[in-house]
Amino acid sequence: MQGFFSTVFSRPIVIGALRVSFVVGCVLNLINQGEALLAGAGISWGHVVLNFLVPYAVSSYSAARNQLTNRAAP
């Protein structure tokens, strides 16, 4: 488990996950709250956070699992 966490928090994976999170989070916010943004209404900040956090978590997890699987393969 230690190897997994050190891999997840390695610089290349964090940077890649942040990039994915930024792009996907922006798209999700436009889809989920676009109408409120265009109308000038208030937005749900909890949803904004989740729209960025979930893609970050998925991207970093899958990159770390892929890297660990490739290391273990002969």
Steps between C-alpha positions, in 0.01 A plus 500: 500500500792733570615461139155592373483825696852603408409435136169690521675804647797493263552822307417369149174342611391805702571734208321275252200458729480877556492558125226242449307635797514855367366409156238248614398715799438802277289292261302343786436841656372634169274198459374495859481871576518672163148630520562657841829649381339655192208634703731655758341293775689349788685177451546206728861512621477145632426380149784709360744332738368154416512572126876551533576255780342191344691521167821564694445191716409278205792620290761467774371158609496358150846641417648355819339158446626497142851591607508237775362234266763580238777475763375158613474358147798290389 
